[in-house]
Amino acid sequence: MSVVAGTPARVGIRSCRGHVLLLLPRRKCSLARQADDPWYIAYQDESTQWCSQRMDLEEKVANLGDELARKNLMIFELKRIVEEEKKNSELIRKEKLRVETDLVVFDQVVENLEHELQVMGEEKSRFIWAVLLGVIPVLAVMWFW
């Protein structure tokens, strides 16, 4: 047995008891036989359907992956917005407390001013009465002189 140099391992010429045989790759021969075989045709059709279904499933998985990524981004954005709103509400709460404290202080200032005005009014009133009580006799004396 000998194989012709320069040909692929499965293709060659062999000599067997003086006969020359041309060997073709098994695959080509088997494909020629399988093309006419109804069982092989049915297998190929089913195999094609499986491949098609697998590709459809892979596409669906890829689409689901894309959708999952989009939803994860939306969740991340919503979490960021919630955190921002928490910070804003905390700032608003602190500002409200500050304003309420300022209002209490302003109410105390107003009460103090009202009290001071009342005291000043009483003092002015006493002062005016004192002046009038002091001036009226002087004016009466001057009038009668």
N, CA, C and O atoms as a GROMACS GRO file, in nm:
protein
  580
    1MET      N    1   0.083  -0.117   0.000
    1MET     CA    2   0.000   0.000   0.000
    1MET      C    3   0.088   0.123   0.000
    1MET      O    4   0.186   0.131   0.073
    2SER      N    5   0.050   0.220  -0.084
    2SER     CA    6   0.125   0.344  -0.086
    2SER      C    7   0.031   0.460  -0.108
    2SER      O    8  -0.076   0.446  -0.167
    3VAL      N    9   0.071   0.574  -0.060
    3VAL     CA   10  -0.008   0.695  -0.074
    3VAL      C   11   0.070   0.790  -0.161
    3VAL      O   12   0.191   0.805  -0.143
    4VAL      N   13   0.004   0.856  -0.254
    4VAL     CA   14   0.070   0.951  -0.344
    4VAL      C   15   0.110   1.074  -0.264
    4VAL      O   16   0.031   1.127  -0.186
    5ALA      N   17   0.232   1.119  -0.285
    5ALA     CA   18   0.282   1.236  -0.212
    5ALA      C   19   0.212   1.362  -0.260
    5ALA      O   20   0.177   1.373  -0.378
    6GLY      N   21   0.191   1.457  -0.169
    6GLY     CA   22   0.131   1.586  -0.203
    6GLY      C   23  -0.020   1.586  -0.202
    6GLY      O   24  -0.080   1.689  -0.230
    7THR      N   25  -0.081   1.477  -0.171
    7THR     CA   26  -0.226   1.473  -0.164
    7THR      C   27  -0.267   1.467  -0.018
    7THR      O   28  -0.189   1.423   0.066
    8PRO      N   29  -0.386   1.511   0.012
    8PRO     CA   30  -0.430   1.504   0.151
    8PRO      C   31  -0.430   1.362   0.201
    8PRO      O   32  -0.432   1.267   0.122
    9ALA      N   33  -0.427   1.346   0.330
    9ALA     CA   34  -0.414   1.215   0.392
    9ALA      C   35  -0.526   1.120   0.353
    9ALA      O   36  -0.501   1.000   0.340
   10ARG      N   37  -0.645   1.167   0.332
   10ARG     CA   38  -0.757   1.078   0.302
   10ARG      C   39  -0.777   1.058   0.152
   10ARG      O   40  -0.854   0.971   0.110
   11VAL      N   41  -0.711   1.136   0.074
   11VAL     CA   42  -0.724   1.120  -0.071
   11VAL      C   43  -0.594   1.060  -0.121
   11VAL      O   44  -0.486   1.108  -0.086
   12GLY      N   45  -0.601   0.963  -0.198
   12GLY     CA   46  -0.478   0.904  -0.250
   12GLY      C   47  -0.506   0.786  -0.340
   12GLY      O   48  -0.621   0.747  -0.362
   13ILE      N   49  -0.400   0.730  -0.389
   13ILE     CA   50  -0.413   0.612  -0.474
   13ILE      C   51  -0.348   0.497  -0.399
   13ILE      O   52  -0.234   0.508  -0.354
   14ARG      N   53  -0.419   0.390  -0.386
   14ARG     CA   54  -0.367   0.272  -0.319
   14ARG      C   55  -0.368   0.155  -0.418
   14ARG      O   56  -0.450   0.145  -0.508
   15SER      N   57  -0.278   0.075  -0.396
   15SER     CA   58  -0.272  -0.044  -0.480
   15SER      C   59  -0.302  -0.164  -0.394
   15SER      O   60  -0.241  -0.185  -0.289
   16CYS      N   61  -0.396  -0.242  -0.438
   16CYS     CA   62  -0.433  -0.360  -0.362
   16CYS      C   63  -0.437  -0.478  -0.461
   16CYS      O   64  -0.526  -0.484  -0.546
   17ARG      N   65  -0.343  -0.569  -0.449
   17ARG     CA   66  -0.334  -0.687  -0.536
   17ARG      C   67  -0.333  -0.649  -0.684
   17ARG      O   68  -0.394  -0.714  -0.769
   18GLY      N   69  -0.264  -0.543  -0.711
   18GLY     CA   70  -0.249  -0.504  -0.850
   18GLY      C   71  -0.358  -0.413  -0.901
   18GLY      O   72  -0.350  -0.367  -1.015
   19HIS      N   73  -0.458  -0.386  -0.823
   19HIS     CA   74  -0.564  -0.294  -0.866
   19HIS      C   75  -0.533  -0.154  -0.813
   19HIS      O   76  -0.485  -0.138  -0.701
   20VAL      N   77  -0.560  -0.058  -0.893
   20VAL     CA   78  -0.540   0.081  -0.851
   20VAL      C   79  -0.675   0.135  -0.806
   20VAL      O   80  -0.774   0.130  -0.879
   21LEU      N   81  -0.676   0.186  -0.687
   21LEU     CA   82  -0.800   0.243  -0.632
   21LEU      C   83  -0.781   0.392  -0.607
   21LEU      O   84  -0.679   0.434  -0.552
   22LEU      N   85  -0.876   0.468  -0.646
   22LEU     CA   86  -0.874   0.612  -0.616
   22LEU      C   87  -0.962   0.633  -0.494
   22LEU      O   88  -1.082   0.604  -0.496
   23LEU      N   89  -0.901   0.684  -0.389
   23LEU     CA   90  -0.977   0.706  -0.265
   23LEU      C   91  -1.017   0.853  -0.256
   23LEU      O   92  -0.934   0.942  -0.264
   24LEU      N   93  -1.144   0.875  -0.239
   24LEU     CA   94  -1.197   1.010  -0.219
   24LEU      C   95  -1.222   1.029  -0.070
   24LEU      O   96  -1.237   0.931   0.004
   25PRO      N   97  -1.226   1.150  -0.028
   25PRO     CA   98  -1.257   1.170   0.114
   25PRO      C   99  -1.392   1.108   0.147
   25PRO      O  100  -1.486   1.116   0.068
   26ARG      N  101  -1.400   1.049   0.262
   26ARG     CA  102  -1.524   0.983   0.303
   26ARG      C  103  -1.640   1.081   0.309
   26ARG      O  104  -1.755   1.047   0.281
   27ARG      N  105  -1.608   1.201   0.344
   27ARG     CA  106  -1.714   1.301   0.360
   27ARG      C  107  -1.786   1.325   0.228
   27ARG      O  108  -1.909   1.330   0.225
   28LYS      N  109  -1.712   1.340   0.119
   28LYS     CA  110  -1.775   1.367  -0.010
   28LYS      C  111  -1.862   1.251  -0.053
   28LYS      O  112  -1.972   1.271  -0.105
   29CYS      N  113  -1.814   1.132  -0.033
   29CYS     CA  114  -1.893   1.015  -0.070
   29CYS      C  115  -2.017   1.004   0.015
   29CYS      O  116  -2.127   0.975  -0.033
   30SER      N  117  -1.997   1.029   0.143
   30SER     CA  118  -2.112   1.017   0.232
   30SER      C  119  -2.214   1.126   0.202
   30SER      O  120  -2.334   1.104   0.218
   31LEU      N  121  -2.168   1.245   0.160
   31LEU     CA  122  -2.263   1.351   0.126
   31LEU      C  123  -2.341   1.314   0.002
   31LEU      O  124  -2.461   1.344  -0.008
   32ALA      N  125  -2.275   1.250  -0.092
   32ALA     CA  126  -2.345   1.210  -0.214
   32ALA      C  127  -2.452   1.108  -0.182
   32ALA      O  128  -2.562   1.112  -0.237
   33ARG      N  129  -2.420   1.016  -0.092
   33ARG     CA  130  -2.519   0.915  -0.055
   33ARG      C  131  -2.631   0.976   0.029
   33ARG      O  132  -2.747   0.937   0.015
   34GLN      N  133  -2.596   1.072   0.116
   34GLN     CA  134  -2.695   1.128   0.208
   34GLN      C  135  -2.792   1.221   0.138
   34GLN      O  136  -2.905   1.237   0.184
   35ALA      N  137  -2.754   1.282   0.028
   35ALA     CA  138  -2.841   1.377  -0.040
   35ALA      C  139  -2.969   1.311  -0.088
   35ALA      O  140  -3.074   1.376  -0.095
   36ASP      N  141  -2.963   1.183  -0.120
   36ASP     CA  142  -3.082   1.112  -0.168
   36ASP      C  143  -3.157   1.040  -0.056
   36ASP      O  144  -3.269   0.992  -0.079
   37ASP      N  145  -3.100   1.032   0.059
   37ASP     CA  146  -3.159   0.957   0.170
   37ASP      C  147  -3.270   1.038   0.235
   37ASP      O  148  -3.243   1.146   0.288
   38PRO      N  149  -3.397   0.989   0.233
   38PRO     CA  150  -3.507   1.066   0.294
   38PRO      C  151  -3.489   1.084   0.445
   38PRO      O  152  -3.531   1.186   0.500
   39TRP      N  153  -3.428   0.987   0.511
   39TRP     CA  154  -3.403   1.002   0.654
   39TRP      C  155  -3.304   1.115   0.678
   39TRP      O  156  -3.319   1.193   0.773
   40TYR      N  157  -3.203   1.123   0.593
   40TYR     CA  158  -3.104   1.229   0.608
   40TYR      C  159  -3.166   1.365   0.578
   40TYR      O  160  -3.137   1.464   0.646
   41ILE      N  161  -3.252   1.370   0.476
   41ILE     CA  162  -3.320   1.496   0.442
   41ILE      C  163  -3.408   1.540   0.559
   41ILE      O  164  -3.408   1.658   0.596
   42ALA      N  165  -3.481   1.446   0.618
   42ALA     CA  166  -3.565   1.479   0.734
   42ALA      C  167  -3.478   1.527   0.851
   42ALA      O  168  -3.513   1.621   0.922
   43TYR      N  169  -3.364   1.460   0.869
   43TYR     CA  170  -3.271   1.500   0.976
   43TYR      C  171  -3.220   1.642   0.951
   43TYR      O  172  -3.212   1.723   1.043
   44GLN      N  173  -3.184   1.671   0.826
   44GLN     CA  174  -3.134   1.805   0.792
   44GLN      C  175  -3.242   1.910   0.816
   44GLN      O  176  -3.214   2.017   0.870
   45ASP      N  177  -3.366   1.879   0.775
   45ASP     CA  178  -3.476   1.974   0.798
   45ASP      C  179  -3.494   2.000   0.947
   45ASP      O  180  -3.508   2.114   0.990
   46GLU      N  181  -3.494   1.892   1.024
   46GLU     CA  182  -3.512   1.907   1.169
   46GLU      C  183  -3.393   1.982   1.229
   46GLU      O  184  -3.409   2.066   1.317
   47SER      N  185  -3.275   1.949   1.181
   47SER     CA  186  -3.154   2.016   1.230
   47SER      C  187  -3.159   2.165   1.197
   47SER      O  188  -3.121   2.249   1.278
   48THR      N  189  -3.207   2.197   1.076
   48THR     CA  190  -3.221   2.337   1.036
   48THR      C  191  -3.323   2.407   1.126
   48THR      O  192  -3.302   2.521   1.168
   49GLN      N  193  -3.433   2.339   1.155
   49GLN     CA  194  -3.534   2.397   1.244
   49GLN      C  195  -3.475   2.420   1.383
   49GLN      O  196  -3.499   2.524   1.444
   50TRP      N  197  -3.399   2.323   1.433
   50TRP     CA  198  -3.337   2.340   1.565
   50TRP      C  199  -3.240   2.457   1.565
   50TRP      O  200  -3.237   2.537   1.659
   51CYS      N  201  -3.161   2.466   1.458
   51CYS     CA  202  -3.067   2.579   1.448
   51CYS      C  203  -3.142   2.711   1.445
   51CYS      O  204  -3.103   2.808   1.509
   52SER      N  205  -3.251   2.712   1.367
   52SER     CA  206  -3.331   2.834   1.358
   52SER      C  207  -3.392   2.869   1.494
   52SER      O  208  -3.389   2.984   1.536
   53GLN      N  209  -3.446   2.766   1.561
   53GLN     CA  210  -3.503   2.790   1.694
   53GLN      C  211  -3.395   2.835   1.792
   53GLN      O  212  -3.419   2.924   1.874
   54ARG      N  213  -3.278   2.774   1.782
   54ARG     CA  214  -3.169   2.814   1.871
   54ARG      C  215  -3.129   2.959   1.845
   54ARG      O  216  -3.106   3.036   1.938
   55MET      N  217  -3.120   2.996   1.716
   55MET     CA  218  -3.085   3.135   1.683
   55MET      C  219  -3.192   3.230   1.734
   55MET      O  220  -3.162   3.338   1.786
   56ASP      N  221  -3.321   3.190   1.719
   56ASP     CA  222  -3.430   3.273   1.771
   56ASP      C  223  -3.417   3.289   1.922
   56ASP      O  224  -3.432   3.399   1.976
   57LEU      N  225  -3.389   3.177   1.990
   57LEU     CA  226  -3.374   3.184   2.136
   57LEU      C  227  -3.254   3.269   2.175
   57LEU      O  228  -3.261   3.347   2.271
   58GLU      N  229  -3.144   3.256   2.101
   58GLU     CA  230  -3.026   3.338   2.131
   58GLU      C  231  -3.057   3.485   2.110
   58GLU      O  232  -3.012   3.570   2.187
   59GLU      N  233  -3.134   3.516   2.005
   59GLU     CA  234  -3.173   3.654   1.980
   59GLU      C  235  -3.264   3.705   2.092
   59GLU      O  236  -3.249   3.818   2.138
   60LYS      N  237  -3.358   3.619   2.136
   60LYS     CA  238  -3.446   3.658   2.247
   60LYS      C  239  -3.365   3.682   2.374
   60LYS      O  240  -3.390   3.777   2.447
   61VAL      N  241  -3.268   3.594   2.400
   61VAL     CA  242  -3.183   3.611   2.518
   61VAL      C  243  -3.105   3.741   2.508
   61VAL      O  244  -3.092   3.814   2.607
   62ALA      N  245  -3.052   3.770   2.388
   62ALA     CA  246  -2.978   3.896   2.370
   62ALA      C  247  -3.070   4.016   2.392
   62ALA      O  248  -3.031   4.113   2.456
   63ASN      N  249  -3.193   4.008   2.338
   63ASN     CA  250  -3.289   4.117   2.358
   63ASN      C  251  -3.325   4.133   2.505
   63ASN      O  252  -3.335   4.244   2.556
   64LEU      N  253  -3.344   4.019   2.573
   64LEU     CA  254  -3.373   4.024   2.717
   64LEU      C  255  -3.255   4.084   2.793
   64LEU      O  256  -3.274   4.159   2.889
   65GLY      N  257  -3.133   4.051   2.750
   65GLY     CA  258  -3.015   4.110   2.813
   65GLY      C  259  -3.012   4.261   2.794
   65GLY      O  260  -2.981   4.335   2.887
   66ASP      N  261  -3.045   4.306   2.672
   66ASP     CA  262  -3.049   4.450   2.645
   66ASP      C  263  -3.157   4.517   2.729
   66ASP      O  264  -3.136   4.624   2.787
   67GLU      N  265  -3.274   4.452   2.736
   67GLU     CA  266  -3.384   4.508   2.815
   67GLU      C  267  -3.347   4.512   2.963
   67GLU      O  268  -3.378   4.609   3.033
   68LEU      N  269  -3.282   4.407   3.010
   68LEU     CA  270  -3.237   4.403   3.150
   68LEU      C  271  -3.138   4.516   3.177
   68LEU      O  272  -3.144   4.581   3.281
   69ALA      N  273  -3.047   4.538   3.084
   69ALA     CA  274  -2.950   4.647   3.100
   69ALA      C  275  -3.021   4.782   3.105
   69ALA      O  276  -2.988   4.866   3.188
   70ARG      N  277  -3.120   4.803   3.016
   70ARG     CA  278  -3.196   4.929   3.017
   70ARG      C  279  -3.271   4.946   3.150
   70ARG      O  280  -3.272   5.054   3.208
   71LYS      N  281  -3.332   4.838   3.197
   71LYS     CA  282  -3.407   4.846   3.323
   71LYS      C  283  -3.314   4.869   3.441
   71LYS      O  284  -3.348   4.942   3.534
   72ASN      N  285  -3.196   4.808   3.437
   72ASN     CA  286  -3.098   4.833   3.543
   72ASN      C  287  -3.055   4.979   3.543
   72ASN      O  288  -3.038   5.039   3.649
   73LEU      N  289  -3.037   5.036   3.423
   73LEU     CA  290  -3.004   5.179   3.415
   73LEU      C  291  -3.118   5.264   3.470
   73LEU      O  292  -3.094   5.363   3.540
   74MET      N  293  -3.242   5.226   3.438
   74MET     CA  294  -3.357   5.300   3.490
   74MET      C  295  -3.362   5.290   3.642
   74MET      O  296  -3.387   5.389   3.710
   75ILE      N  297  -3.336   5.171   3.696
   75ILE     CA  298  -3.336   5.152   3.841
   75ILE      C  299  -3.227   5.238   3.904
   75ILE      O  300  -3.250   5.303   4.005
   76PHE      N  301  -3.109   5.238   3.843
   76PHE     CA  302  -2.998   5.319   3.894
   76PHE      C  303  -3.036   5.467   3.892
   76PHE      O  304  -3.010   5.539   3.988
   77GLU      N  305  -3.099   5.513   3.783
   77GLU     CA  306  -3.141   5.653   3.772
   77GLU      C  307  -3.248   5.685   3.876
   77GLU      O  308  -3.244   5.791   3.939
   78LEU      N  309  -3.343   5.593   3.896
   78LEU     CA  310  -3.447   5.615   3.997
   78LEU      C  311  -3.387   5.620   4.137
   78LEU      O  312  -3.429   5.702   4.220
   79LYS      N  313  -3.290   5.533   4.165
   79LYS     CA  314  -3.224   5.537   4.296
   79LYS      C  315  -3.153   5.670   4.315
   79LYS      O  316  -3.157   5.727   4.424
   80ARG      N  317  -3.088   5.719   4.209
   80ARG     CA  318  -3.018   5.848   4.218
   80ARG      C  319  -3.119   5.960   4.244
   80ARG      O  320  -3.094   6.049   4.326
   81ILE      N  321  -3.233   5.955   4.175
   81ILE     CA  322  -3.336   6.057   4.194
   81ILE      C  323  -3.392   6.050   4.336
   81ILE      O  324  -3.412   6.154   4.400
   82VAL      N  325  -3.416   5.928   4.386
   82VAL     CA  326  -3.468   5.912   4.523
   82VAL      C  327  -3.369   5.969   4.624
   82VAL      O  328  -3.408   6.039   4.717
   83GLU      N  329  -3.239   5.940   4.606
   83GLU     CA  330  -3.137   5.993   4.697
   83GLU      C  331  -3.134   6.145   4.690
   83GLU      O  332  -3.122   6.213   4.792
   84GLU      N  333  -3.144   6.198   4.568
   84GLU     CA  334  -3.145   6.344   4.552
   84GLU      C  335  -3.266   6.405   4.621
   84GLU      O  336  -3.256   6.508   4.687
   85GLU      N  337  -3.382   6.341   4.604
   85GLU     CA  338  -3.504   6.391   4.668
   85GLU      C  339  -3.494   6.380   4.821
   85GLU      O  340  -3.543   6.468   4.892
   86LYS      N  341  -3.430   6.274   4.871
   86LYS     CA  342  -3.410   6.262   5.016
   86LYS      C  343  -3.324   6.378   5.066
   86LYS      O  344  -3.354   6.439   5.168
   87LYS      N  345  -3.218   6.407   4.991
   87LYS     CA  346  -3.131   6.519   5.030
   87LYS      C  347  -3.210   6.650   5.026
   87LYS      O  348  -3.199   6.732   5.117
   88ASN      N  349  -3.289   6.668   4.919
   88ASN     CA  350  -3.369   6.790   4.907
   88ASN      C  351  -3.470   6.800   5.021
   88ASN      O  352  -3.488   6.907   5.078
   89SER      N  353  -3.537   6.689   5.053
   89SER     CA  354  -3.636   6.693   5.161
   89SER      C  355  -3.567   6.720   5.295
   89SER      O  356  -3.623   6.789   5.380
   90GLU      N  357  -3.447   6.667   5.313
   90GLU     CA  358  -3.372   6.694   5.436
   90GLU      C  359  -3.334   6.842   5.443
   90GLU      O  360  -3.343   6.905   5.548
   91LEU      N  361  -3.291   6.898   5.329
   91LEU     CA  362  -3.259   7.041   5.326
   91LEU      C  363  -3.384   7.125   5.353
   91LEU      O  364  -3.378   7.225   5.425
   92ILE      N  365  -3.496   7.084   5.295
   92ILE     CA  366  -3.622   7.156   5.318
   92ILE      C  367  -3.662   7.147   5.464
   92ILE      O  368  -3.705   7.246   5.523
   93ARG      N  369  -3.647   7.029   5.525
   93ARG     CA  370  -3.681   7.012   5.666
   93ARG      C  371  -3.594   7.101   5.753
   93ARG      O  372  -3.643   7.167   5.845
   94LYS      N  373  -3.463   7.104   5.723
   94LYS     CA  374  -3.373   7.190   5.800
   94LYS      C  375  -3.408   7.338   5.782
   94LYS      O  376  -3.405   7.415   5.878
   95GLU      N  377  -3.441   7.376   5.658
   95GLU     CA  378  -3.479   7.515   5.632
   95GLU      C  379  -3.608   7.549   5.705
   95GLU      O  380  -3.622   7.660   5.758
   96LYS      N  381  -3.703   7.456   5.709
   96LYS     CA  382  -3.828   7.478   5.780
   96LYS      C  383  -3.802   7.498   5.930
   96LYS      O  384  -3.858   7.589   5.991
   97LEU      N  385  -3.716   7.414   5.988
   97LEU     CA  386  -3.681   7.430   6.130
   97LEU      C  387  -3.615   7.565   6.155
   97LEU      O  388  -3.643   7.631   6.255
   98ARG      N  389  -3.526   7.606   6.063
   98ARG     CA  390  -3.458   7.735   6.079
   98ARG      C  391  -3.560   7.849   6.072
   98ARG      O  392  -3.553   7.943   6.152
   99VAL      N  393  -3.653   7.841   5.978
   99VAL     CA  394  -3.754   7.946   5.964
   99VAL      C  395  -3.844   7.949   6.088
   99VAL      O  396  -3.877   8.056   6.139
  100GLU      N  397  -3.884   7.831   6.137
  100GLU     CA  398  -3.967   7.826   6.258
  100GLU      C  399  -3.892   7.886   6.377
  100GLU      O  400  -3.951   7.959   6.457
  101THR      N  401  -3.764   7.855   6.389
  101THR     CA  402  -3.683   7.913   6.497
  101THR      C  403  -3.675   8.064   6.482
  101THR      O  404  -3.688   8.138   6.580
  102ASP      N  405  -3.653   8.110   6.358
  102ASP     CA  406  -3.649   8.254   6.333
  102ASP      C  407  -3.781   8.320   6.369
  102ASP      O  408  -3.783   8.430   6.424
  103LEU      N  409  -3.892   8.253   6.337
  103LEU     CA  410  -4.024   8.309   6.371
  103LEU      C  411  -4.042   8.321   6.522
  103LEU      O  412  -4.096   8.420   6.571
  104VAL      N  413  -3.997   8.220   6.595
  104VAL     CA  414  -4.006   8.226   6.741
  104VAL      C  415  -3.924   8.344   6.793
  104VAL      O  416  -3.969   8.419   6.880
  105VAL      N  417  -3.802   8.359   6.738
  105VAL     CA  418  -3.716   8.471   6.781
  105VAL      C  419  -3.782   8.604   6.745
  105VAL      O  420  -3.784   8.696   6.827
  106PHE      N  421  -3.836   8.613   6.623
  106PHE     CA  422  -3.901   8.738   6.582
  106PHE      C  423  -4.023   8.768   6.669
  106PHE      O  424  -4.047   8.884   6.704
  107ASP      N  425  -4.100   8.664   6.706
  107ASP     CA  426  -4.214   8.684   6.795
  107ASP      C  427  -4.167   8.739   6.930
  107ASP      O  428  -4.230   8.829   6.987
  108GLN      N  429  -4.057   8.685   6.981
  108GLN     CA  430  -4.003   8.735   7.108
  108GLN      C  431  -3.957   8.880   7.093
  108GLN      O  432  -3.979   8.962   7.182
  109VAL      N  433  -3.893   8.912   6.980
  109VAL     CA  434  -3.848   9.050   6.957
  109VAL      C  435  -3.967   9.143   6.951
  109VAL      O  436  -3.965   9.252   7.010
  110VAL      N  437  -4.074   9.101   6.880
  110VAL     CA  438  -4.194   9.185   6.871
  110VAL      C  439  -4.256   9.204   7.009
  110VAL      O  440  -4.296   9.316   7.044
  111GLU      N  441  -4.265   9.097   7.086
  111GLU     CA  442  -4.320   9.109   7.222
  111GLU      C  443  -4.235   9.204   7.306
  111GLU      O  444  -4.288   9.287   7.380
  112ASN      N  445  -4.103   9.192   7.294
  112ASN     CA  446  -4.015   9.282   7.369
  112ASN      C  447  -4.033   9.427   7.324
  112ASN      O  448  -4.037   9.518   7.406
  113LEU      N  449  -4.045   9.446   7.192
  113LEU     CA  450  -4.067   9.583   7.142
  113LEU      C  451  -4.201   9.639   7.188
  113LEU      O  452  -4.210   9.755   7.227
  114GLU      N  453  -4.304   9.555   7.184
  114GLU     CA  454  -4.435   9.601   7.233
  114GLU      C  455  -4.427   9.638   7.380
  114GLU      O  456  -4.481   9.740   7.423
  115HIS      N  457  -4.357   9.555   7.457
  115HIS     CA  458  -4.342   9.584   7.599
  115HIS      C  459  -4.264   9.715   7.618
  115HIS      O  460  -4.301   9.799   7.700
  116GLU      N  461  -4.155   9.731   7.542
  116GLU     CA  462  -4.076   9.854   7.553
  116GLU      C  463  -4.158   9.976   7.513
  116GLU      O  464  -4.150  10.081   7.577
  117LEU      N  465  -4.238   9.960   7.406
  117LEU     CA  466  -4.324  10.072   7.365
  117LEU      C  467  -4.426  10.105   7.473
  117LEU      O  468  -4.455  10.221   7.501
  118GLN      N  469  -4.480  10.001   7.533
  118GLN     CA  470  -4.577  10.023   7.641
  118GLN      C  471  -4.509  10.093   7.758
  118GLN      O  472  -4.563  10.188   7.815
  119VAL      N  473  -4.389  10.045   7.794
  119VAL     CA  474  -4.315  10.107   7.904
  119VAL      C  475  -4.279  10.250   7.868
  119VAL      O  476  -4.294  10.342   7.949
  120MET      N  477  -4.231  10.269   7.743
  120MET     CA  478  -4.196  10.405   7.700
  120MET      C  479  -4.318  10.494   7.698
  120MET      O  480  -4.312  10.611   7.736
  121GLY      N  481  -4.430  10.437   7.653
  121GLY     CA  482  -4.554  10.514   7.652
  121GLY      C  483  -4.594  10.554   7.793
  121GLY      O  484  -4.635  10.668   7.817
  122GLU      N  485  -4.583  10.460   7.886
  122GLU     CA  486  -4.616  10.491   8.024
  122GLU      C  487  -4.519  10.595   8.079
  122GLU      O  488  -4.559  10.687   8.150
  123GLU      N  489  -4.390  10.578   8.046
  123GLU     CA  490  -4.291  10.676   8.094
  123GLU      C  491  -4.317  10.812   8.033
  123GLU      O  492  -4.309  10.914   8.102
  124LYS      N  493  -4.347  10.814   7.902
  124LYS     CA  494  -4.377  10.943   7.837
  124LYS      C  495  -4.502  11.004   7.898
  124LYS      O  496  -4.511  11.124   7.924
  125SER      N  497  -4.599  10.917   7.921
  125SER     CA  498  -4.723  10.966   7.980
  125SER      C  499  -4.695  11.024   8.118
  125SER      O  500  -4.746  11.132   8.152
  126ARG      N  501  -4.616  10.954   8.199
  126ARG     CA  502  -4.580  11.006   8.331
  126ARG      C  503  -4.501  11.135   8.319
  126ARG      O  504  -4.521  11.231   8.393
  127PHE      N  505  -4.407  11.134   8.220
  127PHE     CA  506  -4.326  11.253   8.199
  127PHE      C  507  -4.415  11.370   8.157
  127PHE      O  508  -4.400  11.482   8.207
  128ILE      N  509  -4.507  11.344   8.066
  128ILE     CA  510  -4.596  11.452   8.022
  128ILE      C  511  -4.682  11.500   8.138
  128ILE      O  512  -4.701  11.621   8.155
  129TRP      N  513  -4.733  11.407   8.218
  129TRP     CA  514  -4.812  11.449   8.334
  129TRP      C  515  -4.726  11.526   8.432
  129TRP      O  516  -4.770  11.625   8.492
  130ALA      N  517  -4.604  11.482   8.447
  130ALA     CA  518  -4.515  11.554   8.539
  130ALA      C  519  -4.488  11.694   8.486
  130ALA      O  520  -4.490  11.791   8.561
  131VAL      N  521  -4.463  11.702   8.356
  131VAL     CA  522  -4.438  11.834   8.295
  131VAL      C  523  -4.562  11.920   8.309
  131VAL      O  524  -4.556  12.036   8.349
  132LEU      N  525  -4.676  11.860   8.274
  132LEU     CA  526  -4.798  11.939   8.283
  132LEU      C  527  -4.827  11.983   8.426
  132LEU      O  528  -4.868  12.096   8.450
  133LEU      N  529  -4.804  11.892   8.521
  133LEU     CA  530  -4.828  11.929   8.660
  133LEU      C  531  -4.727  12.034   8.707
  133LEU      O  532  -4.756  12.115   8.795
  134GLY      N  533  -4.610  12.030   8.646
  134GLY     CA  534  -4.511  12.132   8.682
  134GLY      C  535  -4.532  12.261   8.607
  134GLY      O  536  -4.508  12.369   8.661
  135VAL      N  537  -4.576  12.252   8.484
  135VAL     CA  538  -4.590  12.372   8.400
  135VAL      C  539  -4.720  12.444   8.430
  135VAL      O  540  -4.723  12.567   8.428
  136ILE      N  541  -4.828  12.374   8.457
  136ILE     CA  542  -4.958  12.439   8.479
  136ILE      C  543  -4.952  12.536   8.596
  136ILE      O  544  -5.000  12.649   8.584
  137PRO      N  545  -4.896  12.498   8.708
  137PRO     CA  546  -4.889  12.596   8.816
  137PRO      C  547  -4.803  12.717   8.779
  137PRO      O  548  -4.832  12.831   8.816
  138VAL      N  549  -4.694  12.688   8.705
  138VAL     CA  550  -4.608  12.800   8.666
  138VAL      C  551  -4.684  12.891   8.572
  138VAL      O  552  -4.679  13.013   8.586
  139LEU      N  553  -4.755  12.834   8.478
  139LEU     CA  554  -4.832  12.915   8.385
  139LEU      C  555  -4.944  12.990   8.459
  139LEU      O  556  -4.973  13.106   8.429
  140ALA      N  557  -5.004  12.925   8.554
  140ALA     CA  558  -5.111  12.991   8.630
  140ALA      C  559  -5.055  13.108   8.710
  140ALA      O  560  -5.117  13.214   8.720
  141VAL      N  561  -4.938  13.086   8.765
  141VAL     CA  562  -4.876  13.194   8.842
  141VAL      C  563  -4.840  13.308   8.749
  141VAL      O  564  -4.862  13.425   8.780
  142MET      N  565  -4.786  13.272   8.633
  142MET     CA  566  -4.745  13.376   8.539
  142MET      C  567  -4.869  13.447   8.485
  142MET      O  568  -4.863  13.567   8.456
  143TRP      N  569  -4.975  13.380   8.472
  143TRP     CA  570  -5.096  13.439   8.417
  143TRP      C  571  -5.156  13.540   8.513
  143TRP      O  572  -5.205  13.647   8.477
  144PHE      N  573  -5.148  13.498   8.632
  144PHE     CA  574  -5.208  13.587   8.731
  144PHE      C  575  -5.115  13.699   8.770
  144PHE      O  576  -5.161  13.791   8.838
  145TRP      N  577  -5.000  13.700   8.738
  145TRP     CA  578  -4.910  13.809   8.775
  145TRP      C  579  -4.928  13.915   8.679
  145TRP      O  580  -4.863  14.019   8.689
   0.00000   0.00000   0.00000
